Amino acid sequence: MQGRVSLPTLCHFLLPWAFTTFHRALGDSAPHPGPHYLLPPIHEVIHSRRGATTTLPCVLGAPPPSYKVRWSKVEPGELQETPILITNGLHARGYGPLGGRARMRRGHRLDASLVIAGVRLEDEGRYRCELINGIEDESVALTLRLEGVVFPYQPSRGRYQFNYYEAKQACEEQDGRLATYAQLYQAWTEGLDWCNAGWLLEGSVRYPVLTARAPCGGPGRPGIRSYGPRDRKRDRYDAFCFTSELSGQVFFVPGRLTLSEAHAACRRRGAVVAKVGHLYAAWKFSGLDQCDGGWLADGSVRFPITTPRPRCGGLPDPGVRSFGFPRPQQAAYGTYCYSE
């Protein structure tokens, strides 16, 4: 009958609109009509350890007629990206300190994957592989995550002595770097429970609580308590540091030594007095278990416990115990040494 629209004709007009509306309802943009050259990564998070060689995958499904690939690192807490390497498929040029340790994998002609040698603590973070073809640029994002351990740190002067920049320096002096929120969260899931607030790499101040209690923020649910962003120069807190696997080893030298005698004892063995980060890494990755307090390079005395037992720290959970900062002239402890 004239004036009626057949069902096939109606579907022809309505289905594209319906699919577009469905995608938008899910928060997705409508399908892009242009070509997409970069394949989505199978795994968006790549796990590695300090000192390892790791690969961040980026593969083209098909090459455009002319293109470049630019790798960059998205700096945490900053609205900027640091270039690492740019290639046209034949030649590559590195930039910055990471560019000297980075190269293209070139497993095949469509392979734009980035290889990083000698992974360092500061390499952890978010990376972008961007295809630049002059028409429709596109990119994929990957996260490099290091296996490691988070440890709270305060100086001999006591708690809440660091502004942000001093906390950052203190972690680096102890073979670590300021932990990220993701690293602190992971440590909390693994049992870190600490009442003192500390700086994180992003500039926020937080502390992890497993058992809510009055002296530790009061009642409430377990979790990561937050002070929010703070003034990086004026406000003072402790630090949460992060370190990863060691290239060397930590060992204990028994005795009743002063701090200066501890340094001499390690030197005689071709080593140096271990830093706090060294001891935590040896406890985490090598299972170091020693029920004896020993001097560390910052003047503190600590010992690592993998298997809790009576008369060995008095706590039910594994961890690194601390005697604080005794007088350097006190001849009462052995020492932990570190050798490459």
N, C-alpha and C positions, 0 to 999 in steps of 0.2 A: 504493500500500500504506500502511496506517495506521502512523504513527510515523516515516515518512520526510519530509524537508523538500525541497521542489523546489528546483532550481538558481536560478530567478528570485527565489524567496523568500530564499534564502541570500545572493544578491548584494545584495538590498535592505537586509539588515541589516549586511553586512560592508563594503560599499563606503564608507559614511561614515567608519567606523572606520579603514579602510585609508588614505583620503586624509588624515585627521587625523594619523595616525601618520607618513605620508610628509612632511607639512609640518614636523612636530616634528623628524624626523630631519635635515631640512635646516637646522634652527635657526630656522624660521619659526613664528610662532604660527598657530593655526588661523584660518580666515577669520572675520572679525568680523561678527556678524549685524546690527549696527546700521548706520545710514547713514554714508557718508563724503562730506563736503561739499567738502573741498579737493582739487583736482586735483594729482597729483604733478608737480613741475617737469620740463620737458624737459631742462634743463641745471641741475645743482646748483651749478656753479661759474660765477660771472659775472666776466668780466675787464674791467678799466677802468684808467684812468691818473689821476694827480693833476690836479685842475682840471676834469675831465670831469663830465658829468651822466650818471648811470647808473640803471638800473631793475632792481630785484629783483622777479621775477615771483611773484605769488601770486593764483591764480584759483579761484573757487568753481565747482563743477560745477552746484550748485543751492543757493539760499539757504535756511537754516533759517527758521522763522517769526520768530524774534528772535535776534539775535546781535551780537557785537562782534568786531573783529579787532584784535589787539595785535601790534605789531612790537617786537622787542627785539634787542639785540646781546649775544652771549655773550662775556664778557670772557676773554681768554686767561690761563690760569694761575690763574683765580679761579672759585670755584663760585658765580657770580652772573650775572644778566642785567640789562642796563641798558635800561629802557624808552625807546622812541623815539617811538612814535605809537600812539594808540588811536582807532578809528573805529567808528561804528555803521552805516556805509554812507551816512550823510547828512552828518554832521559829524565832524571829526577834530581831535584835540588833540595837539600835539607836546610832548616832554619832553627836557630836557637840551640840551647844545650841539649834538648831531646833529639833534634835533627841529626846530631852527630852520632847517635846510637840507633837511628831508625833507617830502614831501607825498605824498598818494595820487595815483596815475595816473588812475584813474576812466575808463579807456577804454570801459567798458560797465558795466552794473549789477552784474555778477558779478566785476568787477576790483578786487582788493584789493592790487595791486602797489604797491611803495614806490619813489619817485623820490628820489634823493639828488643835490643840486646841489653843484658845487664840491667834488668828492671830495678828501679829505685823506689823508695817510699813515695817520693813526690810524683811518681808516674801514675799513681792511682787516680781515677777520675773518669770523666766523660769525654769521649772522642767523637769527632765528626768526619766522615768520608763524604766529600762533596764533589759531584760531577758537574763540571762547568763546560757547557757546549755552546754558550752564546745565545741560546734560544730559550730553553726551559731548564734551569739548573735544578738539581735534585740532590738529596743527601740521605745518608743513613747514620744513625747514632749508636754508639756502642759504649759500654762501661767496662773499664778495667778495674777489677777488684783484687786486692792483695789479701792473701791469708796472713793473719797476724794476731796481735794481742794488744789490747788497750790497757794502759796503767795510769792511775792517778798520780800526780806529782806535785809536791810543794817543796820549797827550799828549807834550809836549816833555820831560817828566821821564823818559820811557822806558817799557818794557813793564811790564804788571801793576801799574797804579796805581789802577784803578777798582774800588770796590765796585759793587754792582748799580745803586744809585740814582745814583751819579756817572757810570756808563756811560750810563745812560738820559739824563741831562742833557747829557752830552758829544755824543751823537748828535743831540739836538734843537738844540744850538748849531751843529751843522754841517749844518743843513737836512736832517735825517733823523730816524729813530727806531730803537730797537733792533730788529734783525731777528728774525723768528720762525724756528723750526726749518725750516718749509716753505720760507721764503725762502732760508735758508742752503743747504738741500739743492738747490734750483733753481740757485743760484749755483755750487755744486759741480759739477753736471752741465754747466754752461756753462764750466767751467775754473778756478774759484777753488781755489787750492792755497795753504794758509797754515798755518804751524807754530805760531803763537801762539794760545793758547786765549782765547776771548772770551765775554762775557755775551750771552745771547739774551733776548728779551722774556719768555719763560715762566719765566725764572729759572735755566735750566740753563747750563752752560759747555761749549762744544764748539769743535772746529776741523776744517776740511775738508782732506783729504789725497788728492791724485790720484796722487802717486808716493811710495810708502812708502820711508822712509829712516831711518837711525840717528838723526839729530838731530831727527826729527819723529815721535816715538812708536815708533820701531823698526820691524822688519819686520812685515808683515801685509798684509791686503787694503786697497785704497783705500776711502775712505768718510768718514763724519763721525765723528770720534773724540769721545768724551764723557767729561767729568768728573762727569756727573750733577748733581743739584741741589746747590747750594752755599749757604753762609750769605750772605745778601744784604748784610749790614752789615759782616761781618768779612773775607770772602775777597776777593781782589783779582786782577783779570785785565784784559785788553783788552776792546774792544767790537766787535761786528759790527753795523754800522749799515745801514739800508735807506733809499733815497730813490727818487723817481720823476721823471717828466717835469717840466720847468720851464715856468713861464709866461713867463719872460724869456729872456735870452741871455747866454752867456759869451763874452768876447773877450779877446785877448791884447794887451798894451801892451809893446812892446820897450823895452830900456834897461838901464842898470846902476844899479838903484835900491836904496835901503834900504827897510825895511818902511814907515817913515813916508812916504817919497817915493812908495811904491806907493799908499798910501791917498790921497795928494794927487792923483796921476795919475788914479786912477779917479774921484775927485770932480770933477775938471775935465771929465770926459766924461759927467757926470750919472749915475755909477754908483758902486758900492761894490766893495771887494776881495771876490772870490768866496770862498765857503766850500768846504770839501772836498766836501760833498755836491753843490754846484753843479757842480764840475768833473767829478765822476763822472757826473752826469746828462747834462751836455753831451757827454761822451765816449760814453755809452751811446746817447742818443737823437738827438743832432745830429751824431754822427761827428766831433767835434772832434779834430783831429790836429795837434799842435804840438810840434816837437822843441826846445823852449826851456823851461828851468825858469822858473817864475814864482811870486812870493809869493802866498800865500793868507791869509785873515783870521786863521787860528790861528797864523800865524808859520811855517808849513811852506812848503817849496818843492817843487812838483810839476809834472809835465807829462803830457798825455794822448797816447797813441799808438794810432791805429786801424790803421795799416799798419806793422808792424815792419820796420825796415831797419837796415843797418849804421851804426854811430856815432850811434845814436839810442836809447840806453838799454841796448843790448846783450842784450836778451832776445828770444826768438823769438815770443812771444805778445803780442797787444794788451793794453793795460791802462793804468793811471795810475801812472807812475813817481814815486819820491820821492827828494829830496835830504835828507830829514830836516828839522831845525829849525836853520838857520844863525843866527848872531848877527844880531839885527835891524838893527844898524848896518852890516852887510856889504853894500856897494853892488856887487852882482854879478849881479842877476837882473832880469828884467822882472816883470810882474804879470798876473794874470788878474782881469778885472773882471766884475761881474754887473750888468745893468740890466733892469728890468721892462719 
